[in-house]
Amino acid sequence: MQPLTRQPTMYPKTATAAALCALTLTLFSIPAPATPKLPPYADKIGLELEGLGDGGRTMPFVDLAKTLRGFSRLGSNDPAPTDSNGWAKCDCATVLFDIRPFATWAPPIDDPDKFQPDWSGTYKLMLTGKADISSGEGNNQVLNLRYDTTQNITTADVVVPKGSGLLVLRFANTQRTPNAPTNSGFTNLKIIRPGYPANTTQIFTNELLRALKPFKALRYMDWLDTNHQPGYYGDAGHHALEWKDRRTANYASQSESSKHYGVAWEYVVALANQTGKDAWINVPVAATDDYICQLAKYLKANLKPNITIYIEHSNEVWNFGFPQYIYNKLAAIDDVKNNPNSLLNNDKINEEERYAHRRHAQRLYTIAQIFKQEFGTDSLLKRVRPVYASWLISPDSHYRDVLKWMNATYGAPKNYFWSIAGAAYYNAEKASNTATPQQIVEVMKQNSIENRKFHTQLKAIADSYGLVYTQYEVGPDNGGGKVENVANRIRANRLPEMRDLVLFDCQNWFASGGGLYMYFASPSGFSRYGCWGLSEDIRQLNTPKWQAIYTLTGTTPPK
């Protein structure tokens, strides 16, 4: 967002004229024009996008089929065979959405209020081929089923009544082409949401676009399915991700699958270009140098030039709960073992964990150099901003030690890294199992205060190397999978006090000199695994958490 400006008023350049002008303003009590000011944090608040899948609450695509669950054989949970674009080659079923409270399918339900969004209405279905289509669960109906023999297209209306949180469709007697045998599948399934023309070419929903307006940057870590990498390092032929193997925009679903992971880069670019929001991307840990080169070329050619790109190497490579930690560590050990001149051990430390820390930073350095080559030398640290993200609670081993090695090995980090980043969630781990919602919020506030010691240390490290200190993720944390007192943990996130808590944490962050504050996350369901979302429904834009965002960015709830 650019600063608001106004044209200067032209007055005669004489002292007398100036005095008369001032007197006139005084006599008639006309206030002198003020220059409007942006809110102090309007350009510093970003948002993580909820992951894509049939259980998502963000309603990203107008075409609901873009987030369908992988096809299964009729009457079985076995995966259906698919073609190169992910379309089933036999009779099949799929889940289009499951937005029921967790865990409706295996009570008790976590949420004491049993909140569920309303996705009722008439969805317009179209596919290439012939199929008998029916609802697999609940009171949903498939009406006006028609097959056009000339065009080989099946159409139908899918009617979802109020109260339905699950949509499953079954496709029987399928024929891909008029001459194909029965049970041969179909292609090009589209299911257009209620309120949009059946023939629309609009990609993203109005609901999503409205919700994203307050933010400066969008982080695509979950969209890119960064925490579910293919292969296993050392599994020859399966542990390197090549550009040709990426998911494409015409693939059957953009949700996680066994063959591909992560949304197509075409949709990352499309959303960034349409919204004008800066793009924070996560390069897969398994990506080859050629993949990174092709990605940089694609972004250079297709992303609008006013879009800033923040780049991470994978996500939380320090986190031993994620496969990228194992991948990175094994690759680091392998490099030292097989390369007597490995830079990872150029000072003979002989510590495998430190090799891994170093490789994470080294890989980001390599990514930065490849992007610099494609975007131009002047782009690095300006339009292209590499972010070294690591473990907040280990300033010495995960930041200071690594940056010292990078400085000795590659030169000053400020020449190739834009910032260091951490994730200072404020959690309720110290709350008792009988704590009230209000007490839970208070415990989270105290945790926010406790996080300041890490901010102080990391800000000092960043300053010493001429880097910005940012947060790649931040927000209230009530997850962990524990069922104890889960009802009150969920209700705490709905309290008016939650607005004050988000404001408290964010304002303290900026008061300490912090940079980008990437809130985690866009609307999502609340459960034992977390209450991350700003709301539980993309259409709910005035919850306490949202109110904090509007205050911080100087925006108002969209109508």
C-alpha positions in Angstrom: 0.0 0.0 0.0 1.4 3.4 -1.0 1.2 6.4 1.4 -1.8 8.6 0.9 -0.9 12.0 -0.6 -2.7 15.1 -1.7 -1.8 17.8 -4.2 -0.3 20.9 -2.5 -2.5 24.0 -2.3 -1.0 26.8 -4.4 -0.7 30.1 -2.5 0.9 33.3 -3.6 4.6 33.3 -2.6 4.4 36.5 -0.5 4.4 37.0 3.3 1.3 39.2 3.1 -0.7 36.7 1.2 0.4 33.9 3.6 -0.7 36.0 6.6 -4.1 36.8 5.0 -4.6 33.1 4.3 -3.8 32.2 7.9 -6.2 34.9 9.2 -9.0 33.7 7.0 -8.6 30.2 8.2 -8.7 31.4 11.8 -11.8 33.7 11.4 -13.9 31.0 9.8 -12.5 28.2 12.0 -11.5 26.1 9.0 -9.0 23.5 10.1 -5.7 23.3 8.2 -5.7 20.2 5.9 -4.0 17.2 7.4 -2.0 14.6 5.5 -3.7 11.3 6.0 -1.5 8.7 7.7 -1.4 5.0 7.2 -1.8 2.8 10.3 1.7 2.0 11.7 1.6 -1.7 10.8 -0.4 -1.7 7.6 2.7 -2.9 5.6 3.9 -5.4 8.1 1.0 -7.8 8.7 1.0 -11.0 6.5 -1.1 -14.2 6.5 -0.5 -17.9 6.2 -3.0 -19.5 3.9 -4.8 -22.6 5.1 -3.8 -25.8 3.4 -5.8 -27.0 0.5 -8.1 -30.0 1.0 -11.7 -31.2 1.3 -11.7 -30.2 5.0 -10.6 -26.6 4.4 -12.7 -23.6 5.5 -11.2 -21.0 3.2 -13.2 -21.7 0.1 -10.3 -20.9 -2.2 -11.6 -22.0 -5.6 -14.9 -21.2 -7.3 -14.6 -24.8 -8.7 -15.1 -27.0 -5.7 -13.6 -30.0 -7.6 -10.1 -28.3 -7.4 -9.8 -29.5 -3.8 -11.5 -32.9 -4.0 -10.1 -35.9 -2.1 -8.3 -38.5 -4.2 -10.7 -40.8 -6.0 -11.5 -44.3 -4.5 -13.0 -47.3 -6.1 -16.8 -47.7 -5.6 -17.5 -49.7 -2.5 -14.0 -49.6 -1.4 -11.4 -47.3 0.2 -8.8 -48.5 -2.3 -7.4 -45.7 -4.5 -8.8 -45.7 -8.0 -6.4 -45.9 -10.9 -5.9 -42.5 -12.5 -4.4 -41.0 -15.7 -1.5 -38.6 -15.9 -3.8 -35.7 -14.9 -5.3 -37.5 -11.9 -8.7 -38.4 -13.3 -10.1 -41.8 -12.3 -10.1 -44.5 -15.0 -12.9 -46.5 -13.4 -16.2 -46.1 -11.5 -15.3 -44.2 -8.3 -16.3 -41.9 -5.4 -14.8 -38.8 -3.9 -15.2 -36.4 -1.0 -15.9 -32.8 -2.2 -16.0 -31.4 1.3 -16.1 -32.4 4.9 -16.5 -29.4 7.1 -18.2 -31.1 10.0 -16.9 -30.4 13.6 -14.0 -32.6 14.6 -14.7 -35.5 15.2 -18.3 -35.9 14.1 -17.4 -39.3 12.6 -16.0 -40.6 15.9 -17.6 -38.7 18.8 -17.2 -37.0 21.2 -17.0 -33.8 19.2 -14.2 -31.5 20.3 -16.1 -28.3 19.9 -18.7 -27.8 22.7 -20.7 -25.5 20.4 -20.5 -27.8 17.4 -19.9 -25.0 15.0 -20.2 -25.8 11.3 -20.2 -23.4 8.3 -23.2 -23.3 6.0 -22.2 -24.4 2.5 -25.8 -25.2 1.4 -27.1 -24.3 -2.1 -27.1 -25.6 -5.6 -23.7 -26.6 -7.2 -23.4 -26.8 -11.0 -21.6 -30.0 -12.0 -20.1 -30.8 -15.4 -17.7 -33.5 -16.6 -16.4 -34.9 -19.8 -17.8 -38.4 -20.3 -20.9 -40.2 -19.2 -21.7 -41.2 -15.6 -24.6 -42.0 -13.3 -24.0 -39.7 -10.4 -25.5 -40.0 -6.9 -24.9 -38.7 -3.4 -22.8 -41.0 -1.2 -23.8 -39.6 2.2 -26.5 -37.5 3.9 -29.4 -35.6 2.4 -27.6 -34.1 -0.6 -29.3 -34.7 -3.9 -28.2 -34.9 -7.5 -30.9 -33.5 -9.8 -31.3 -32.8 -13.5 -28.7 -35.3 -14.5 -28.2 -35.1 -18.3 -25.8 -36.5 -20.9 -25.1 -34.7 -24.1 -24.2 -37.3 -26.7 -22.9 -34.8 -29.2 -20.4 -33.1 -26.8 -19.8 -36.1 -24.5 -20.6 -34.0 -21.5 -22.6 -34.9 -18.4 -24.2 -32.1 -16.3 -26.2 -32.1 -13.1 -27.3 -30.0 -10.2 -25.9 -31.0 -6.8 -28.2 -29.7 -4.1 -26.8 -29.4 -0.6 -29.4 -28.6 2.2 -28.7 -26.6 5.3 -27.0 -28.5 8.0 -25.0 -30.7 5.6 -21.3 -30.7 6.3 -20.3 -33.6 4.1 -20.5 -33.9 0.3 -19.6 -37.3 -1.2 -20.4 -38.1 -4.8 -20.5 -41.5 -6.5 -19.8 -42.0 -10.2 -21.1 -45.3 -11.6 -21.4 -46.7 -15.2 -18.8 -44.3 -16.3 -17.6 -44.0 -19.9 -14.8 -41.6 -20.9 -15.8 -41.5 -24.5 -18.9 -42.7 -26.4 -17.0 -45.7 -27.6 -15.2 -46.5 -24.4 -16.3 -49.5 -22.2 -18.4 -49.0 -19.1 -16.3 -48.5 -16.0 -13.7 -46.4 -17.8 -13.9 -43.2 -15.8 -14.2 -39.6 -16.9 -12.2 -36.3 -17.0 -12.6 -32.6 -16.4 -14.9 -32.6 -13.5 -16.1 -29.2 -12.4 -18.4 -28.3 -9.5 -19.2 -24.6 -9.4 -20.2 -23.2 -6.1 -23.6 -21.6 -5.5 -23.8 -17.9 -6.5 -21.4 -18.2 -9.5 -22.5 -18.8 -13.2 -22.1 -22.4 -14.3 -19.8 -21.2 -17.2 -17.6 -18.9 -15.1 -13.9 -18.6 -15.7 -13.3 -17.0 -12.3 -10.6 -18.9 -10.3 -10.8 -17.6 -6.7 -13.9 -17.1 -4.7 -15.1 -13.6 -3.8 -15.1 -14.8 -0.2 -11.4 -15.5 -0.3 -10.5 -12.3 -2.1 -12.5 -10.2 0.4 -10.7 -11.9 3.4 -7.2 -11.2 2.0 -7.6 -7.5 1.6 -6.0 -6.3 4.9 -2.7 -8.2 4.4 0.6 -7.1 2.9 1.9 -10.6 2.2 0.6 -14.1 1.8 2.6 -17.2 2.9 2.0 -20.3 0.8 3.7 -22.9 3.0 0.6 -25.0 3.5 -0.7 -24.4 0.0 2.6 -25.8 -1.2 2.2 -28.8 1.1 5.7 -28.2 2.3 5.5 -30.5 5.3 4.6 -33.6 3.2 7.6 -34.2 0.9 7.9 -37.0 -1.6 10.4 -39.7 -1.2 13.1 -40.3 1.4 16.6 -39.2 1.1 18.7 -42.1 0.0 15.9 -43.8 -1.9 17.5 -43.5 -5.3 15.3 -42.2 -8.1 12.6 -41.0 -5.6 14.2 -38.4 -3.4 14.8 -35.6 -5.9 12.0 -33.4 -7.0 12.3 -32.3 -10.7 10.4 -29.5 -12.3 8.7 -31.9 -14.7 7.2 -33.7 -11.8 5.5 -30.7 -10.2 1.7 -30.5 -10.0 0.2 -28.6 -12.9 -2.9 -26.3 -13.0 -4.9 -28.8 -15.0 -4.4 -31.7 -12.5 -7.6 -33.1 -11.2 -7.2 -31.8 -7.7 -4.9 -29.3 -6.0 -5.1 -31.2 -2.7 -2.4 -33.5 -1.3 -2.0 -36.8 -3.2 0.4 -39.7 -3.4 1.7 -38.7 -6.8 2.1 -34.9 -6.3 2.1 -32.5 -3.5 1.6 -28.8 -3.3 -0.6 -26.5 -5.3 0.4 -25.7 -8.9 2.7 -22.7 -9.0 0.3 -21.2 -11.6 -2.2 -20.7 -8.8 0.3 -19.1 -6.5 1.1 -16.6 -9.3 -2.5 -16.0 -10.1 -3.5 -15.2 -6.6 -0.5 -12.9 -6.0 -1.2 -11.1 -9.2 -4.9 -10.7 -8.6 -4.6 -9.5 -5.0 -1.3 -7.6 -5.4 0.0 -9.2 -2.2 3.6 -10.1 -1.8 4.4 -13.8 -2.1 6.2 -15.7 0.7 7.1 -19.1 -0.9 8.7 -22.2 0.5 11.1 -24.1 -1.9 10.7 -27.9 -1.4 13.6 -29.6 0.5 13.8 -32.2 -2.3 13.9 -29.6 -5.1 16.9 -29.9 -7.4 18.9 -26.9 -8.6 17.2 -27.2 -12.0 13.8 -27.2 -10.3 14.8 -24.0 -8.5 16.1 -22.5 -11.7 12.9 -23.3 -13.6 10.8 -21.9 -10.7 12.8 -18.7 -10.7 12.3 -18.4 -14.5 8.6 -19.0 -14.2 8.1 -16.4 -11.4 10.2 -13.9 -13.3 8.1 -14.4 -16.5 4.7 -14.5 -14.9 4.6 -12.6 -11.5 3.8 -8.9 -11.7 7.0 -6.9 -11.2 5.6 -5.0 -8.1 5.2 -8.3 -6.2 8.0 -8.9 -3.6 9.1 -12.5 -3.2 10.1 -13.8 0.2 11.9 -17.2 0.0 12.4 -19.9 2.6 14.1 -23.2 2.2 11.3 -25.6 3.0 9.7 -25.1 6.4 11.0 -25.7 9.9 13.9 -27.8 8.8 14.9 -27.8 12.5 11.7 -29.6 13.5 12.3 -33.4 13.9 8.6 -34.0 13.6 8.7 -33.1 9.9 10.2 -35.3 7.1 12.3 -32.4 5.8 14.3 -32.5 9.0 15.4 -36.1 8.3 15.9 -35.3 4.6 18.1 -32.4 5.2 20.2 -34.1 8.0 20.8 -37.2 5.9 21.8 -35.1 2.9 24.2 -33.1 5.2 25.8 -36.3 6.6 26.1 -37.7 3.1 27.8 -34.6 1.8 30.4 -34.7 4.6 31.0 -38.4 4.3 31.4 -38.5 0.5 33.1 -35.1 -0.1 36.5 -34.6 1.7 36.2 -30.9 0.8 32.7 -30.5 2.1 32.1 -26.9 3.3 29.7 -28.2 5.9 32.8 -29.5 7.9 35.4 -27.0 6.7 36.4 -26.3 10.3 36.3 -30.0 11.3 33.6 -29.8 13.9 32.5 -33.4 13.3 29.0 -32.9 14.6 26.1 -34.2 12.5 23.5 -31.9 13.9 25.6 -28.9 13.1 26.1 -30.2 9.6 22.3 -30.2 9.2 21.9 -26.6 10.5 24.6 -25.5 8.1 23.1 -27.3 5.1 19.8 -25.6 5.7 21.4 -22.2 5.5 23.7 -23.3 2.6 20.7 -24.4 0.6 19.0 -21.1 1.1 22.2 -19.4 -0.1 22.1 -21.6 -3.2 18.5 -20.7 -3.8 19.3 -17.0 -3.4 22.1 -17.2 -6.0 19.9 -19.0 -8.5 17.1 -16.4 -8.1 19.7 -13.6 -8.4 20.9 -15.1 -11.7 17.4 -15.2 -13.1 16.0 -11.9 -11.6 19.2 -9.9 -11.9 21.8 -8.8 -9.3 19.9 -5.7 -8.3 16.8 -7.8 -7.3 18.5 -9.7 -4.4 17.5 -8.3 -1.0 15.0 -5.9 -2.8 12.4 -7.7 -4.8 13.9 -11.2 -3.9 14.2 -11.6 -0.1 15.7 -14.8 1.2 14.6 -15.6 4.8 16.7 -17.8 7.0 14.1 -19.3 9.4 14.9 -21.6 12.3 14.1 -22.6 15.9 13.2 -19.6 18.0 14.1 -21.1 21.3 17.7 -22.0 20.2 19.3 -18.6 19.3 22.9 -19.8 19.7 22.9 -23.2 18.0 20.3 -22.4 15.2 21.2 -18.8 14.5 24.4 -17.4 15.9 26.5 -20.5 15.2 25.1 -20.9 11.7 25.5 -17.2 10.7 29.0 -17.2 12.0 29.8 -20.2 9.8 28.0 -18.6 6.8 30.0 -15.4 7.3 33.3 -17.2 7.4 32.4 -19.4 4.4 30.3 -17.2 2.0 30.9 -13.7 3.3 28.6 -11.3 5.1 25.1 -12.7 5.4 23.5 -9.3 4.7 24.8 -9.7 1.1 22.5 -12.7 0.4 20.0 -13.1 3.3 17.3 -10.4 3.9 16.2 -11.6 7.3 16.3 -14.2 10.0 12.9 -15.4 11.2 11.3 -17.4 14.1 7.8 -18.4 15.2 6.8 -17.1 18.6 3.4 -18.6 19.1 1.8 -17.7 22.4 0.5 -20.9 23.9 -1.5 -22.2 26.8 0.7 -25.1 27.8 0.9 -23.9 31.4 -2.9 -23.7 31.8 -4.4 -26.3 34.1 -6.8 -28.9 32.8 -9.6 -27.1 34.6 -8.8 -23.6 33.4 -11.7 -21.4 32.3 -11.5 -19.8 28.8 -10.6 -16.5 30.4 -7.8 -18.1 32.4 -6.5 -19.8 29.2 -6.3 -16.4 27.5 -4.4 -15.0 30.5 -1.9 -17.8 30.4 -1.3 -17.2 26.7 -0.7 -13.5 27.4 2.0 -14.5 30.0 3.6 -16.8 27.4 3.6 -13.9 24.9 5.6 -11.9 27.6 8.0 -14.8 28.1 8.7 -14.9 24.4 10.3 -11.4 24.6 13.6 -12.9 25.8 13.9 -14.8 22.6 13.0 -11.7 20.6 15.6 -9.7 22.4 18.3 -12.3 21.6 17.3 -12.8 18.0 16.9 -9.1 17.3 20.5 -8.6 18.6 21.8 -11.4 16.3 19.9 -9.9 13.3 21.3 -6.4 14.1 24.8 -7.7 14.4 24.7 -9.1 10.9 22.6 -6.2 9.3 19.5 -8.4 8.9 15.8 -7.8 9.5 14.1 -9.9 12.2 10.7 -11.3 11.2 8.2 -14.0 12.2 7.4 -16.6 9.6 4.5 -17.8 11.7 2.8 -16.4 14.8 -0.5 -16.4 16.6 -2.4 -18.1 19.4 -1.5 -21.8 19.9 -4.0 -24.1 21.6 -3.2 -27.3 19.7 -1.0 -30.3 20.4 -3.7 -32.9 20.0 -4.6 -33.1 23.7 -8.2 -33.7 24.6 -8.0 -32.4 28.1 -10.1 -29.3 28.5 -10.4 -29.0 24.8 -13.8 -27.4 25.0 -12.5 -24.4 27.0 -9.4 -24.1 24.8 -11.7 -23.7 21.8 -14.0 -21.3 23.6 -11.0 -19.2 24.6 -10.5 -18.4 21.0 -14.0 -17.0 20.6 -13.7 -14.6 23.6 -13.6 -10.8 23.1 -10.4 -10.9 25.1 -8.7 -12.7 22.2 -8.7 -9.4 20.2 -6.8 -7.8 23.0 -4.4 -10.7 23.2 -3.5 -10.5 19.5 -3.1 -6.8 19.7 -0.9 -7.1 22.8 1.5 -9.6 21.2 1.7 -7.8 17.9 2.2 -4.3 19.3 4.9 -5.5 21.6 6.6 -7.2 18.7 6.8 -4.0 16.7 7.8 -2.0 19.7 10.9 -4.2 19.9 11.8 -3.4 16.3 10.4 -6.5 14.7 9.7 -6.8 10.9 7.0 -8.7 9.1 4.4 -10.4 11.3 3.0 -13.4 9.4 -0.2 -14.4 11.2 -1.0 -18.1 11.2 -3.6 -18.6 9.7 -6.5 -17.9 7.4 -9.9 -19.3 8.5 -9.8 -22.9 9.6 -11.7 -25.3 11.9 -11.1 -25.4 15.6 -10.2 -28.7 17.3 -7.7 -30.4 19.7 -5.1 -29.9 16.9 -5.3 -26.1 17.1 -7.5 -23.1 16.8 -5.2 -21.4 14.3 -7.7 -19.6 12.1 -8.8 -16.0 12.3 -12.2 -17.5 12.2 -13.8 -20.9 11.5 -15.6 -19.8 8.3 -14.3 -17.6 5.5 -17.6 -15.7 5.7 -17.0 -14.8 9.4 -14.9 -11.7 9.1 -15.7 -9.9 12.4 -14.5 -12.3 15.1 -12.2 -11.0 17.9 -9.1 -12.1 16.0 -10.3 -10.4 12.8 -11.0 -7.3 14.8 -7.4 -7.2 15.9 -6.2 -7.4 12.3 -8.5 -4.5 11.3 -7.1 -2.4 14.1 -3.5 -3.2 13.2 -4.0 -2.6 9.5 -6.4 0.3 9.7 -9.0 -1.6 7.6 -12.7 -2.4 8.3 -14.6 -5.6 7.9 -15.6 -6.0 4.3 -19.3 -6.1 3.5 
